Amino acid sequence: MVESRTILIAGAGIGGLTAALALADRGFRVVVLEQATRLEPTGAGLQLSPNATRVLIGIGAAPKLSAVAVTPDVVRVRNAQGDDLARIPIGNAPQRYGAPYWVAHRGDLHSVLLELCATRPDIKLVLGARVDEYAVHANGVTVASAGPTVLGEFSGLVLIGADGVWSRVRARLFDDGPALAAGRTAWRTLLPAEAVAPEHRAPTVNLWLGRGAHLVHYPVRAGAMINLVAIAEDDEIVTGWSAPGLREEVLEHFPAHRWSATARDLLARPEQWLRWSLHGRPAARHWGRGPVTLLGDAVHPTLPFLAQGAAMAIEDAAVLADALARRPDAPQAALRDYESRRKARTAGIVRAARRNDLVYHLGQPAAALRDLAMRTIGGETVLARHDWVYEWQPPASFATPSPPTQGDGVG
Ligand SMILES: Cc1cc2nc3c(=O)[nH]c(=O)nc-3n(C[C@H](O)[C@H](O)[C@H](O)COP(=O)(O)OP(=O)(O)OC[C@H]3O[C@@H](n4cnc5c(N)ncnc54)[C@H](O)[C@@H]3O)c2cc1C
C-alpha cells in the first residue's frame, strides 16, 4: 500500500538527508533507508561554497552549522616550493554572492542534518536497511531492504538513489558497471589545532600545487581541528572511506626535493591517515526511469579538485524537492524535470574538476607557466572565474533571510 506523498530515499549521506529535509518542508513524508547500522560523524573536511550554503540556509541548517563551521578569509594558493601564487578572497562571499563560504567537518554537517531530521515527524530514518532490489508498479515503487538489521519492504511514490559512489540503485537501474578509478588517492586526516604552527590555524583554505600531487588544509570544528587532505597520482585502489593510510606512503608522494619543508613538516605530523581512492564516471545520459532517479555521487561522482562533490549533491536535493513539489500529482514527470534541470550543470562541474586535476598536478616547465599566469591574474580574477559555480541559485522557495556573515563560525 503506497501512502500518498511518501518518498523513499536510499542513503542517509549528505545528499539523502538534505533531500529529506527539503521534501519534508514541502509537505512530503520521507522514508530514508540507510545501510549503516550506526551513523557516526565520519570523514574529514568538506568545503561548502555559496551555491551549497544557500540551500543549507534554506533548510534551516545555518544556526547549528555556522557554530561548528569555519568561515575562511581566503584560499591561499602556493606551489610545492612554497611560493605564493594567489590569494582568492572568498571571505567576501556574503557580499559578492549573498551567501557564505564555509568549511566544515563532514561529520559535523552530517550530524546537523541528522539532528534536523530528528525534529521532523515526517522524516523516518531506517538504519540497517540496505536497499537491494525494487519493483515498479502502478502506484509507485516498492523497495526491498536486505538488512543487515531490517529485512522488509517499503513503498512510496518514488525512489531516490542517494546511495553514493557505489550506488546499488544505479546498478539496478542501468547495470552500467562500477564507477571508474581515477588513478588518484586522497589521504585524509585531522590534527588538533594546537599541534600545528599558528600560521596553519588561520581561517584560510591552503592549497599547494605540485607535480603529480597536491595538498589542501584548513581549520574545521570551529577552528579546533585542522583538516589535511593530500592527493596524489596513485593506482592502488581501495574501496570505502575508512581504509588506513601510512605516513610514509604520504611523504613518498611529497618528496623533499620537490616539496617545501613547511608542507612536509605538516604532512609528517599525523600518525594516522585514512586513504580513499577517487572515482569518476562519464556524464550519464539517463539519470532515472519511471518512479526512480539518482542524486549526488550515485549519478555524478565529482573529483574533489573544485571542492564541489557535496555541493552538487546539495544542489540536486534542492532542485529535486522543488520539482516534486511543483508536480506532486505527476511524480514521474517531476523526476524527469529534475533530471533535465541538473544534467548540464553537473556535467560542467565534473569537467571543470577534471581540468583542475591537470592544472594542479603539472610538472615543469608547464608548472612555471601556470605559476606565472596565476600570479599575473591574481586572486580576484581567479575568483571571478568561479562566479558561474558560486552564483548558482536554488529554486525561489529556498530564499531565506540574510545569512550569517563572516566570522560567525570561526572559533
Ligand atoms: C563515510 C563517508 C565519509 C566521507 N568522507 C568524506 C570526506 O572526508 N571528505 C569529502 O570530501 N567527502 C567525503 N565523503 C563523500 C562526500 O560526503 C560525498 O561525496 C558527497 O557528500 C556526496 O554525497 P552523497 O549523498 O551523494 O553520498 P554519500 O555522502 O557518500 O552518502 C551515501 C550514503 O548512502 C549509503 N548507502 C550506500 N549504499 C546503500 C544502499 N544500497 N542502501 C542504503 N544506503 C546505502 C551510505 O552508507 C551513505 O550513508 C564521505 C562519504 C562517506 C559515506
The ligand as a Tripos MOL2 file, in Angstrom:
@<TRIPOS>MOLECULE
LIG
   53    58     1     0     0
SMALL
NO_CHARGES

@<TRIPOS>ATOM
      1 C1         31.5260    7.6450    5.4890 C.3       1 LIG1
      2 C2         31.8170    8.7260    4.4730 C.ar      1 LIG1
      3 C3         32.8950    9.5890    4.6810 C.ar      1 LIG1
      4 C4         33.1810   10.5830    3.7400 C.ar      1 LIG1
      5 N1         34.2280   11.4150    3.9740 N.ar      1 LIG1
      6 C5         34.4460   12.4480    3.1180 C.ar      1 LIG1
      7 C6         35.4760   13.3970    3.3930 C.ar      1 LIG1
      8 O1         36.1650   13.3050    4.3900 O.2       1 LIG1
      9 N2         35.6780   14.4190    2.5100 N.ar      1 LIG1
     10 C7         34.9240   14.5320    1.3830 C.ar      1 LIG1
     11 O2         35.1360   15.4790    0.6030 O.2       1 LIG1
     12 N3         33.9420   13.6440    1.0810 N.ar      1 LIG1
     13 C8         33.6920   12.6110    1.9360 C.ar      1 LIG1
     14 N4         32.7000   11.7410    1.6570 N.ar      1 LIG1
     15 C9         31.9640   11.9020    0.3990 C.3       1 LIG1
     16 C10        31.0140   13.0190    0.4110 C.3       1 LIG1
     17 O3         30.2220   13.0130    1.5660 O.3       1 LIG1
     18 C11        30.1560   12.8090   -0.8240 C.3       1 LIG1
     19 O4         30.9950   12.7870   -1.9560 O.3       1 LIG1
     20 C12        29.2280   13.9350   -1.0540 C.3       1 LIG1
     21 O5         28.7550   14.4840    0.1240 O.3       1 LIG1
     22 C13        28.0600   13.4700   -1.9280 C.3       1 LIG1
     23 O6         27.1010   12.9070   -1.0680 O.3       1 LIG1
     24 P1         26.0870   11.7470   -1.4180 P.3       1 LIG1
     25 O7         24.9320   11.9720   -0.5080 O.co2     1 LIG1
     26 O8         25.8520   11.6500   -2.8580 O.co2     1 LIG1
     27 O9         26.8430   10.4110   -0.9900 O.3       1 LIG1
     28 P2         27.4320    9.9670    0.4100 P.3       1 LIG1
     29 O10        27.6290   11.1260    1.3210 O.co2     1 LIG1
     30 O11        28.5740    9.0960    0.0720 O.co2     1 LIG1
     31 O12        26.2550    9.1010    1.0640 O.3       1 LIG1
     32 C14        25.8000    7.8620    0.5610 C.3       1 LIG1
     33 C15        25.0710    7.1350    1.6800 C.3       1 LIG1
     34 O13        24.3750    6.0230    1.1370 O.3       1 LIG1
     35 C16        24.5720    4.8840    1.9670 C.3       1 LIG1
     36 N5         24.3750    3.7010    1.1250 N.ar      1 LIG1
     37 C17        25.2120    3.2130    0.1910 C.ar      1 LIG1
     38 N6         24.6430    2.1440   -0.4220 N.ar      1 LIG1
     39 C18        23.4230    1.9800    0.1480 C.ar      1 LIG1
     40 C19        22.3600    1.0570   -0.0750 C.ar      1 LIG1
     41 N7         22.4310    0.0820   -1.0080 N.pl3     1 LIG1
     42 N8         21.2470    1.1620    0.6890 N.ar      1 LIG1
     43 C20        21.1340    2.1250    1.6590 C.ar      1 LIG1
     44 N9         22.1290    3.0210    1.9060 N.ar      1 LIG1
     45 C21        23.2370    2.9580    1.1440 C.ar      1 LIG1
     46 C22        25.9770    5.1000    2.5030 C.3       1 LIG1
     47 O14        26.2030    4.3330    3.6670 O.3       1 LIG1
     48 C23        25.9890    6.6020    2.7560 C.3       1 LIG1
     49 O15        25.4710    6.9200    4.0210 O.3       1 LIG1
     50 C24        32.3860   10.7170    2.5600 C.ar      1 LIG1
     51 C25        31.2930    9.8400    2.3520 C.ar      1 LIG1
     52 C26        31.0010    8.8540    3.2990 C.ar      1 LIG1
     53 C27        29.8200    7.9210    3.0710 C.3       1 LIG1
@<TRIPOS>BOND
     1     1     2 1
     2     2     3 ar
     3     2    52 ar
     4     3     4 ar
     5     4     5 ar
     6     4    50 ar
     7     5     6 ar
     8     6     7 ar
     9     6    13 1
    10     7     8 2
    11     7     9 ar
    12     9    10 ar
    13    10    11 2
    14    10    12 ar
    15    12    13 ar
    16    13    14 ar
    17    14    15 1
    18    14    50 ar
    19    15    16 1
    20    16    17 1
    21    16    18 1
    22    18    19 1
    23    18    20 1
    24    20    21 1
    25    20    22 1
    26    22    23 1
    27    23    24 1
    28    24    25 2
    29    24    26 1
    30    24    27 1
    31    27    28 1
    32    28    29 2
    33    28    30 1
    34    28    31 1
    35    31    32 1
    36    32    33 1
    37    33    34 1
    38    33    48 1
    39    34    35 1
    40    35    36 1
    41    35    46 1
    42    36    37 ar
    43    36    45 ar
    44    37    38 ar
    45    38    39 ar
    46    39    40 ar
    47    39    45 ar
    48    40    41 1
    49    40    42 ar
    50    42    43 ar
    51    43    44 ar
    52    44    45 ar
    53    46    47 1
    54    46    48 1
    55    48    49 1
    56    50    51 ar
    57    51    52 ar
    58    52    53 1
@<TRIPOS>SUBSTRUCTURE
     1 LIG1         1 GROUP 0 **** ****
